């Protein structure tokens, strides 16, 4: 009996590459940062106020043998985003992966929604993705490689009462993802979106779980690591190189199209 050929090496790692994850101090962003660091990337942990949590994550990654450092920036502010990307390029000399994850909610029924609550959600969840993408674009297009992953939400597809601001921003991210993907494709830069359903993080802590679970065929909320696995695939797997302009739902079957 002839011996079986050895399996190919596991999916190419991100060794030597640099990844910037926005809103990485907590929740999904934290899990994404860990997954990318475990794949060998030097991960830049962006946060806006949770300095201690960001420092703890850096220490955790370093103890595990990975590389990471933290940078404070409000990704809704143009100057802070430009300064953050400059800091990454000055320190690392490259930027291979951008995960636009930072996001907030300011829920309320439309009739009573304050303009400030509309605007702050649009500023961070949509304009923030534009600002970060534009800031990394020159470097990635020049390198003729790069992967951008935008975290949107299933509410971009289905709407949600009380979240007109949030679902509009997340739907905007889908349009932004597809247009950017079309613009960057000829330079080998892919742009995809991941749309989580209900994931157990601080953002969903106060929601009425019983009602939500009824609408999830898999019957449970997702874990941040389950979103991070899909992001890692899009960021690191060679098989994802032919994927661009797509949206992958990680929602336990909540929205089937
Ligand atoms: P989370 O636990 O509330 O964490 C939000 C993260 O965003 C934190 O690290 C926070 O950092 C950061 N952030 C907030 N404002 C920021 C700003 N102005 N600039 C930079 N970073 C900022 O949220 P999550 O549940 O992990 O959500 C992560 C992403 O997934 C969001 O885009 C969210 O819309 C999306 N999503 C979540 C769910 C879900 O069920 N959880 C479902 C669909 C989509 P600081 O702590 O430093 O402020």
Boltz pocket constraint, residues with backbone or C-beta under 6 A from the ligand:
constraints:
  - pocket:
      binder: B
      contacts: [[A, 22], [A, 23], [A, 24], [A, 25], [A, 26], [A, 27], [A, 28], [A, 29], [A, 46], [A, 47], [A, 48], [A, 49], [A, 50], [A, 51], [A, 73], [A, 74], [A, 75], [A, 76], [A, 100], [A, 101], [A, 102], [A, 103], [A, 104], [A, 124], [A, 151], [A, 152], [A, 153], [A, 154], [A, 195], [A, 196], [A, 197], [A, 198], [A, 199], [A, 200], [A, 201], [A, 202], [A, 203], [A, 204]]
      max_distance: 6.0
